[in-house]
Amino acid sequence: MQAREAARQRWAACGWNTNAEVPGPALRRRFRLPRLVTAPIEDSLQAGGLTARGADRCLRLAWTVADLAGHDRPCAEDVAVALGFKDRLGFKDRLGLADRQGLTGGGAA
């Protein structure tokens, strides 16, 4: 409930109650996060791994992850978690975890 209350307080002046209600343009302009934080989303967008709508959804989810973690704003880790929900295998592969968990075709025979 603390996470939901944090979102409600943050967005109240704009007329929104939850992170899910915030329009993508508002997230990208008025509440823009530093490039260093959003780089994984932007890189995935440029590479064709995300659509613009998907990028906005990742941003909304990053705000929720940040709220759950007690952060005022999403950090790079919050964004990585949000992006990881979009593509769990790809996220684990980027962290070098996929081979250790037997999730890819590679690894020791």
Secondary structure per residue as TSV (DSSP state, phi and psi in degrees):
chain	resnum	aa	ss	phi	psi
A	1	M	-	360.0	-28.0
A	2	Q	H	-64.3	-37.3
A	3	A	H	-65.4	-44.1
A	4	R	H	-64.2	-39.4
A	5	E	H	-66.7	-38.6
A	6	A	H	-60.9	-43.8
A	7	A	H	-64.8	-44.9
A	8	R	H	-58.7	-45.2
A	9	Q	H	-65.7	-40.8
A	10	R	H	-64.1	-43.6
A	11	W	H	-93.8	-6.6
A	12	A	G	-53.5	-43.0
A	13	A	G	-63.8	-21.7
A	14	C	G	-95.7	-6.4
A	15	G	T	89.1	12.3
A	16	W	-	-108.3	152.1
A	17	N	-	-110.0	-28.1
A	18	T	S	-130.0	162.1
A	19	N	G	-61.8	-32.9
A	20	A	G	-64.5	-23.1
A	21	E	G	-83.8	-15.5
A	22	V	S	-73.5	123.1
A	23	P	-	-65.2	146.3
A	24	G	H	-51.7	-46.8
A	25	P	H	-58.3	-34.3
A	26	A	H	-67.3	-39.9
A	27	L	H	-65.7	-36.1
A	28	R	H	-84.2	-19.7
A	29	R	T	-113.9	-72.8
A	30	R	T	-64.9	-36.4
A	31	F	T	-115.3	33.1
A	32	R	-	-57.7	134.0
A	33	L	-	-92.0	156.6
A	34	P	-	-58.9	147.8
A	35	R	H	-54.6	-39.4
A	36	L	H	-59.4	-34.7
A	37	V	H	-76.1	-41.2
A	38	T	H	-92.3	0.2
A	39	A	H	-51.3	-43.9
A	40	P	H	-61.7	-37.8
A	41	I	H	-67.5	-46.5
A	42	E	H	-63.3	-39.9
A	43	D	H	-63.5	-43.7
A	44	S	H	-65.6	-36.7
A	45	L	H	-63.8	-47.0
A	46	Q	H	-64.6	-33.8
A	47	A	T	-82.3	-5.3
A	48	G	T	87.3	7.4
A	49	G	S	-80.4	-14.7
A	50	L	S	-136.6	147.2
A	51	T	-	-89.5	170.7
A	52	A	H	-60.4	-40.8
A	53	R	H	-63.1	-42.1
A	54	G	H	-63.6	-37.6
A	55	A	H	-64.1	-42.4
A	56	D	H	-63.5	-39.7
A	57	R	H	-64.0	-39.7
A	58	C	H	-63.5	-40.1
A	59	L	H	-62.8	-44.3
A	60	R	H	-60.3	-44.9
A	61	L	H	-65.5	-36.4
A	62	A	H	-61.6	-39.1
A	63	W	H	-63.2	-39.6
A	64	T	H	-66.7	-43.9
A	65	V	H	-59.9	-42.9
A	66	A	H	-61.9	-43.3
A	67	D	H	-60.9	-43.1
A	68	L	H	-64.3	-32.4
A	69	A	H	-85.4	-5.7
A	70	G	T	81.8	17.4
A	71	H	-	-87.0	148.3
A	72	D	S	-71.3	-35.2
A	73	R	S	-141.1	155.2
A	74	P	-	-62.9	140.5
A	75	C	-	-104.9	178.1
A	76	A	H	-58.5	-37.0
A	77	E	H	-66.2	-39.8
A	78	D	H	-62.5	-40.7
A	79	V	H	-66.2	-40.7
A	80	A	H	-62.7	-40.0
A	81	V	H	-63.6	-45.5
A	82	A	H	-61.2	-44.6
A	83	L	H	-66.0	-33.4
A	84	G	H	-63.6	-31.8
A	85	F	H	-66.6	-28.7
A	86	K	H	-69.8	-43.0
A	87	D	-	-142.2	83.3
A	88	R	H	-59.5	-42.4
A	89	L	H	-66.8	-45.8
A	90	G	H	-61.6	-38.1
A	91	F	H	-64.0	-46.5
A	92	K	H	-64.9	-36.8
A	93	D	H	-63.6	-41.0
A	94	R	H	-63.6	-31.4
A	95	L	T	-85.3	-4.3
A	96	G	T	77.2	20.6
A	97	L	-	-96.0	-20.7
A	98	A	T	-59.4	-46.6
A	99	D	T	-65.6	-38.3
A	100	R	T	-66.0	-27.7
A	101	Q	T	-99.8	7.6
A	102	G	T	68.3	30.0
A	103	L	-	-93.7	-8.8
A	104	T	S	-119.7	172.1
A	105	G	S	-74.5	-15.9
A	106	G	-	-80.9	-170.6
A	107	G	S	105.9	-179.8
A	108	A	-	-71.8	146.4
A	109	A	-	-96.3	360.0
